[in-house]
Amino acid sequence: MYFKYEALECPKCTRHSLVQRDENVYACINCDFKKDFARPLIQPAKNSRSSVVELVAMLAGALVLLVLL
């Protein structure tokens, strides 16, 4: 019986040396790359009020530009 095995390529050193350390954690045995895939890729906004203020400021700026043109 023959098993074909391909190691995952490390995005940092580009060698095929990624190993699974925990359920969702992969690490490279060649360099110091480590990634926890259980964590979300995009961190949620800590303060949603500040994003509302930024949106209102952008809309106000766009309105001012339209009035000036």
Backbone as a chain_set.jsonl record, in Angstrom:
{"seq": "MYFKYEALECPKCTRHSLVQRDENVYACINCDFKKDFARPLIQPAKNSRSSVVELVAMLAGALVLLVLL", "coords": {"N": [[0.845, -1.169, 0.0], [0.565, 2.201, -0.846], [1.089, 5.478, 0.215], [0.53, 8.762, -0.672], [2.041, 11.674, 0.304], [1.954, 15.079, 0.849], [3.545, 17.802, 2.126], [2.481, 20.866, 3.64], [3.043, 24.111, 2.279], [5.038, 26.609, 3.682], [4.079, 29.96, 4.191], [5.925, 31.895, 4.806], [8.718, 31.044, 4.65], [8.6, 29.48, 2.405], [9.129, 26.773, 2.228], [8.235, 23.326, 2.294], [7.155, 22.667, 5.027], [5.214, 22.853, 7.011], [3.541, 21.946, 9.958], [0.948, 20.435, 11.889], [0.22, 21.629, 14.984], [-1.66, 21.902, 17.082], [-5.245, 21.524, 17.316], [-6.178, 23.626, 15.651], [-3.884, 25.005, 15.082], [-1.1, 25.72, 13.181], [2.334, 25.304, 12.456], [5.594, 26.192, 11.306], [8.361, 24.094, 10.876], [10.74, 24.929, 10.022], [11.078, 27.716, 10.104], [10.017, 30.577, 12.073], [7.271, 30.778, 11.711], [3.844, 30.786, 12.636], [0.441, 30.0, 12.915], [-2.818, 30.486, 14.046], [-5.711, 29.124, 13.185], [-8.182, 29.177, 14.294], [-8.801, 31.646, 15.232], [-10.548, 34.568, 14.174], [-10.095, 36.006, 10.898], [-10.57, 38.682, 10.358], [-10.68, 41.163, 12.667], [-13.296, 42.085, 14.826], [-14.814, 45.341, 15.085], [-13.867, 47.326, 17.813], [-15.139, 49.488, 18.923], [-18.118, 50.384, 18.008], [-19.395, 52.773, 17.866], [-17.548, 54.707, 17.117], [-17.141, 54.047, 14.436], [-19.601, 54.759, 13.358], [-19.546, 57.503, 13.716], [-17.393, 58.11, 12.028], [-18.521, 57.385, 9.563], [-20.636, 59.252, 9.342], [-19.12, 61.597, 9.237], [-17.76, 61.217, 6.818], [-19.919, 61.221, 5.006], [-20.872, 63.818, 5.423], [-18.67, 65.279, 4.507], [-18.689, 64.525, 1.804], [-21.11, 65.644, 1.036], [-20.573, 68.375, 1.39], [-18.619, 68.702, -0.598], [-20.182, 68.224, -2.868], [-21.943, 70.404, -2.753], [-20.201, 72.526, -3.107], [-19.371, 72.167, -5.724]], "CA": [[0.0, 0.0, 0.0], [1.384, 3.389, -1.017], [0.424, 6.716, 0.58], [1.18, 9.956, -1.184], [1.963, 12.714, 1.307], [2.526, 16.36, 0.468], [3.54, 18.754, 3.229], [1.996, 22.199, 3.293], [4.101, 25.099, 2.077], [5.059, 27.726, 4.621], [3.998, 31.229, 3.465], [7.049, 32.768, 5.143], [9.997, 30.571, 4.098], [8.208, 28.768, 1.178], [9.481, 25.353, 2.247], [7.109, 22.452, 2.623], [7.497, 22.233, 6.377], [4.172, 23.175, 7.988], [2.997, 20.821, 10.713], [-0.182, 20.788, 12.736], [0.628, 21.533, 16.386], [-2.893, 21.679, 17.829], [-6.384, 21.315, 16.423], [-6.261, 24.712, 14.669], [-2.617, 25.726, 15.042], [-0.082, 25.185, 12.285], [3.627, 25.961, 12.644], [6.664, 25.751, 10.413], [9.505, 23.554, 11.61], [11.944, 25.519, 9.44], [11.202, 29.103, 10.535], [9.196, 30.868, 13.246], [5.881, 31.021, 11.332], [2.825, 30.075, 13.411], [-0.87, 30.572, 12.627], [-3.969, 29.877, 14.706], [-6.83, 29.296, 12.267], [-9.423, 29.291, 15.05], [-9.066, 33.073, 15.399], [-11.086, 35.168, 12.944], [-9.13, 36.753, 10.105], [-10.878, 40.103, 10.522], [-11.069, 41.448, 14.037], [-14.461, 42.977, 14.875], [-14.547, 46.684, 15.594], [-14.002, 47.39, 19.263], [-16.066, 50.551, 19.277], [-18.957, 50.609, 16.835], [-19.806, 54.172, 17.845], [-16.561, 55.479, 16.353], [-17.369, 53.824, 13.011], [-20.773, 55.542, 12.969], [-19.071, 58.887, 13.633], [-16.593, 58.203, 10.805], [-19.443, 57.333, 8.426], [-21.324, 60.542, 9.276], [-18.142, 62.59, 8.801], [-17.528, 61.012, 5.38], [-21.105, 61.68, 4.279], [-20.896, 65.276, 5.502], [-17.633, 65.753, 3.604], [-19.159, 64.334, 0.429], [-22.173, 66.636, 0.819], [-19.914, 69.67, 1.229], [-18.013, 68.712, -1.922], [-21.244, 68.357, -3.876], [-22.475, 71.764, -2.699], [-19.197, 73.434, -3.661], [-19.24, 71.981, -7.173]], "C": [[0.894, 1.238, 0.0], [0.56, 4.615, -0.672], [1.213, 7.885, 0.011], [0.963, 11.067, -0.174], [2.65, 13.964, 0.784], [2.424, 17.29, 1.658], [3.063, 20.116, 2.735], [3.162, 23.176, 3.198], [3.951, 26.244, 3.067], [4.991, 29.037, 3.838], [5.173, 32.161, 3.743], [8.35, 32.308, 4.473], [9.823, 29.776, 2.805], [8.697, 27.32, 1.118], [8.255, 24.551, 2.653], [7.353, 21.833, 3.994], [6.477, 22.644, 7.429], [3.66, 21.905, 8.646], [1.865, 21.327, 11.588], [0.214, 20.553, 14.191], [-0.552, 21.217, 17.292], [-4.015, 21.526, 16.824], [-6.436, 22.363, 15.313], [-4.962, 25.485, 14.516], [-1.626, 24.986, 14.149], [1.196, 25.98, 12.491], [4.629, 25.371, 11.666], [7.821, 25.241, 11.257], [10.824, 24.119, 11.079], [12.164, 26.961, 9.899], [10.259, 29.336, 11.712], [7.731, 31.152, 12.909], [4.943, 30.155, 12.173], [1.497, 30.767, 13.159], [-1.949, 29.776, 13.327], [-5.192, 30.147, 13.834], [-8.172, 29.34, 12.979], [-9.801, 30.754, 15.249], [-9.618, 33.631, 14.099], [-10.025, 35.979, 12.225], [-9.315, 38.254, 10.266], [-11.363, 40.311, 11.946], [-12.275, 42.381, 14.026], [-14.075, 44.336, 15.47], [-14.796, 46.723, 17.092], [-15.034, 48.424, 19.684], [-16.893, 50.884, 18.048], [-19.413, 52.056, 16.748], [-18.833, 55.008, 17.024], [-16.742, 55.257, 14.855], [-18.592, 54.581, 12.521], [-20.366, 57.003, 12.81], [-18.252, 59.077, 12.362], [-17.481, 58.201, 9.569], [-20.161, 58.665, 8.256], [-20.362, 61.62, 8.779], [-17.859, 62.444, 7.309], [-18.713, 61.505, 4.557], [-21.2, 63.2, 4.29], [-19.851, 65.873, 4.566], [-18.05, 65.636, 2.148], [-20.244, 65.354, 0.088], [-21.586, 68.018, 0.61], [-19.273, 69.767, -0.143], [-19.057, 68.902, -3.023], [-21.81, 69.757, -3.906], [-21.496, 72.749, -3.321], [-19.047, 73.308, -5.159], [-20.43, 72.528, -7.834]], "O": [[1.863, 1.312, 0.756], [-0.54, 4.791, -1.195], [2.426, 7.977, 0.199], [-0.178, 11.374, 0.172], [3.793, 13.912, 0.332], [1.325, 17.543, 2.152], [3.224, 20.463, 1.565], [4.138, 23.077, 3.942], [2.857, 26.777, 3.256], [5.77, 29.22, 2.902], [5.396, 33.115, 2.998], [9.01, 33.1, 3.801], [10.818, 29.43, 2.168], [8.674, 26.709, 0.049], [7.345, 25.077, 3.294], [7.703, 20.659, 4.119], [6.816, 22.773, 8.606], [3.381, 20.913, 7.974], [1.831, 22.495, 11.976], [0.508, 19.425, 14.589], [-0.454, 20.361, 18.171], [-3.773, 21.413, 15.622], [-6.707, 22.029, 14.16], [-4.95, 26.533, 13.871], [-1.353, 23.8, 14.335], [1.15, 27.196, 12.68], [4.525, 24.215, 11.257], [8.215, 25.878, 12.234], [11.892, 23.826, 11.615], [13.307, 27.388, 10.065], [9.753, 28.374, 12.29], [7.014, 31.711, 13.738], [5.194, 28.971, 12.397], [1.428, 31.996, 13.187], [-2.0, 28.551, 13.223], [-5.656, 31.285, 13.756], [-9.204, 29.522, 12.332], [-10.977, 31.076, 15.414], [-9.196, 33.208, 13.023], [-9.154, 36.573, 12.86], [-8.342, 39.007, 10.306], [-12.344, 39.701, 12.373], [-12.279, 43.37, 13.293], [-13.132, 44.445, 16.253], [-15.806, 46.217, 17.58], [-15.723, 48.248, 20.689], [-16.427, 51.585, 17.149], [-19.781, 52.522, 15.67], [-19.25, 55.92, 16.31], [-16.521, 56.18, 14.072], [-18.619, 55.008, 11.367], [-20.798, 57.667, 11.867], [-18.395, 60.095, 11.685], [-17.218, 58.942, 8.622], [-20.283, 59.157, 7.134], [-20.753, 62.47, 7.98], [-17.73, 63.447, 6.607], [-18.525, 62.141, 3.519], [-21.567, 63.806, 3.284], [-20.121, 66.872, 3.899], [-17.798, 66.537, 1.349], [-20.284, 65.868, -1.031], [-22.047, 68.761, -0.256], [-19.369, 70.808, -0.794], [-18.841, 69.643, -3.982], [-22.131, 70.262, -4.982], [-21.907, 73.7, -3.986], [-18.631, 74.266, -5.811], [-20.532, 72.478, -9.06]]}, "num_chains": 1, "name": "protein.A"}
